[in-house]
Amino acid sequence: MKKAYLLSWNPDKWAWEDIDVEIEHIKHFGSVPSYWNCRSKQPKNGDLVFIISVGKKIKNGIYASGIVDCIVDNQEDFLDPNKLVRKVYFDFNIIIKPSNSSKILEAKYLIQQFPVQDWTPQGSGIEIKDEILDEFLVSWNKFLHNNHPEYVQNAEYWEDIAPQKLYTPYERNPKARIECIKHYGYNCIVCKMNLESIYGQLGKNFIHVHHEKFVSSYSGKHLIDPIKDLKPVCPNCHSMLHRKIDGKHLSIKELEKLLKQP
């Protein structure tokens, strides 16, 4: 049975600076990868997460949802780079632009409808109780139908789809990713495409980072070389690298050769 978790967001302490880019990316591609501090070890691949605001600057309530990829320990904290925390990695499929006029599923409504649940969590990653989960999801879908119909399909397919893992905690390591892109730039190493040349400002400084050796082939912790092991690739080429031909994945060089064939 799938689970759902609340990830708390305090806008008084942390500004969601790239939210506009993430919203636009969802409009074009259906989802956008992200990660969040999470105290719980329980979320698993395919579970659902909701971002709930607990600050004072804007209305408290749910502003986003996503589908879990994995949980990783010893990651840099958002607010304190010297502090290591547990993070949940997931794909956003819904983000509502935060403001005092935003139409959101407000905390005060949730408290009235589902009083057994804590809707003002102090810690990020508390589970939405099984006894109210089905009814809560009905309320969420109804809210989207009435206020954000462009997201309805995104909300309704989550129970049947476990997202393909095009990312890993190692690929998403912020320092390794930065070093990789600093070395190679934002052009796809396979097809040479730069997303800014196609999407303008929306695609500026956007690229996936691919781990050339699949993480499943490792055992336990290991170090990676961000230049040797990671490569920048566009979303299309990244998807092709995670497909198989004759039972095996193509290397970057093999995909590049395939791309050049007439």
N, C-alpha and C positions, 0 to 999 in steps of 0.2 A: 504494500500500500504506500502510495506517495505521501510525503509529508510537506508541510509548509512552515516557513519561519519568518519572523519579523526582524529585519535589520534596521537598527535605529540610526537616524541622521539628525544631527543638531546643526542647523544652518547658522546658529549664532557663533559656532566654533569653527565650522568648516564650510567654505564656499564651494559650491559645485560649479567650478569655472568652465568646464568643457561640456556642460549639459546641452547647449544648443547644437554642438557638433554631433553629440550622441543621439539626440532626437532626430536630426536630419539623416543620420546613418540608419536608424531604424526604419524611417520612411522609405529609404531606397533599398535596404538589404534585409529588413525584417528583424534584425537583432544587432546588438553591439556587445562585445566582450567587456567585462569589468570585474572588479574585485572589491571586497568590503571587509572591514574588521568584523570578527565573529567569535564570540566566546565559546559557543557550542561546538562540539566535535561531531554532532549528529547529522548535519545535512549531507546528503548523498547525491550522486549523479542522477538528474531527473527530478529531484525535489524542487519545490517552488519557493522563492523568496520574495518578500515585499519590503520596500523601503518606506518606513514610516517616520515622519518628522516629529521631533520632540522638543523643538526650540520655541522661541518667542517671536521671532521675526516674521514668520508666516503662519498660516493656519496649520494646526497639527492634523495629520492624517496620512493616507497612503498616496505617494507620488510616483511609484514605479514598481514593476515586478520583473522577475527574471527566472531562468531555469538553471539550476545548480550544475556545475561541472565537477568541482572537487573542493576539499578543504586542505589547506597547507599551513603548517606551523612555521614560526621563526621568520615572519615577514616584517618589513618596515612599517611602522605605524604611520597613519596619515599625518598626524600632527607632530610627532616626535620621531625623526629618523633614527635616533639612538635607541629607540624602544622597539623590541620585537614582539609581534602579536600573531594570533591566528587569523587567517583570512579565508573567506569563502570566495571561490572563483565561479563566475556564472555569466550567462548571456542575458542582458536586458532585452525584453521584447516590448515593454511598455514604459514610457517615461512621460509624465505630465509636467509641463513647464511650471516651476514653483513661483507663486505670487499670492498676494492676499485675495486676488480675484479668481484664482484657479478653481475649477470645479474638481474637487477631490472627494474621496470617501473619507469623511472627516472622523477624527478620533471620538468626538462627542457622540456621533451617530453610532459608531461601533461599540462604544461603552454602553449605550442604551440597549442596543440589539443583542450584544453578546457580553453580558456582565461577568461571565466566568473567566474571560480572557483579560490579561494585562495589555492594554493598548497604549500605555505610556512607559515602555520599558527603559530601564536605566542601563541595561546591558544589551548589546547587539547580538541577535541570534536566538531569541527565545522561540520555542515551537508554538504554532497555533494549535490549540487543543483539538484532538481528533473528533471530539463530540460536537464541535461547531464547524469543522472544516468544510463539510459539504454545503451547509447553509451559508457560510461566509462566501464561498466561491460563487454561489448563486447570486448573492448580493453584489459581489464584485462585477460579475458579468452583466447583471442588470444595470448597474451604475455605468459601465462602459457603453452599453447599448444606448442609454439615454443621453450621455454626455460626451463620449469619445468613440463614436462608431467606427472610426478608422482603425481602432485597436481591438475590436471585438474578436476577430479571427485569431489574433495573437494570443488572447486569453483563453480561448476555448479549446485549443489543440494541445495544451501542455500535458494533459494526462496520458496522451497516446504517443508522445514523442520524447525520446531521450536524445538530446542534442549530440551531434557528431563532434568528437573531440579534435578540433583543429588546433587547439592550444593546450599547453601543459603548464604547470607551475614553473617549470624551468624556463620555458619560452617567455613567460610573463614576468620573470624576474626583472624589476624595473632597471636595475643597474646594467644587467646583461643586455637587455633590449636597447638601452641608450647607447651602449658601446658599439653594438652591432650597427645601428643606424648611423651613428657618428662616422663609422668607417665606410659603410657602403652607400649611405644616402637613402632617398625615398623612392628610387626607381626599382621596379621589380627585377630581380636578378635573372629571372627566366625570360619574360617577354619584353623587358625594358620599359614597360609602361609606367608613367607617373600619373597618379590619380588626379593631381591638380590640373594637368593638361586636359582632362576630360570633364571633371566636375567643378573646376574653378576653386573658389575659396573653401567649398565643402570638402574637397579632396586634398587640401593642402596639409602636408606633414602627416598623411595617413598611410600606413602600410602594415601588413601583417609580418610577423617574424616566425620563420619556420626552423624547427630543430631538425637538422639533417639526420641525426640518429634518433629513431623513435625512443621515447622514454621507457616504453615497455620492455626494451631490450636491456635496460640497466637493472641492477639489483642494489637496493639501498641508496644511500646518498652518494652523490658524485659531483665533481666540479666540471664546469663547462667553460670552454673558450668562446667568448661572444663573437670572435672573428672567424674562427675555424668551424664552430659547431652551429652557429645561427646565421640565417640568411634572410634578407628582406624579400617578401614576395607579395604580389597583389592577391586579393581574395580569390579570383578565379584560378590562378596557378596554385594557390595554397590548397584549394579543394581538390585539384587534380593530383597533387602530391599525396593526398590522403586517400585516393582511390587506388584500386589494384588492377593490374593487367597480368593475366595468367597466374593469379594468386600472390603477386608481389607488388610492393609500392615502387614507383619510379624514383630514381635519384633526380636531383636538380639537373644534372648534365643530361640524363636520359630524357627528361621532360623537355629541356631546351632543344635537344636534337629532334624530338618528335614534333615540336612546334615549327621547326624549320622545314619539315617535309612538305612538298607541294600537295 
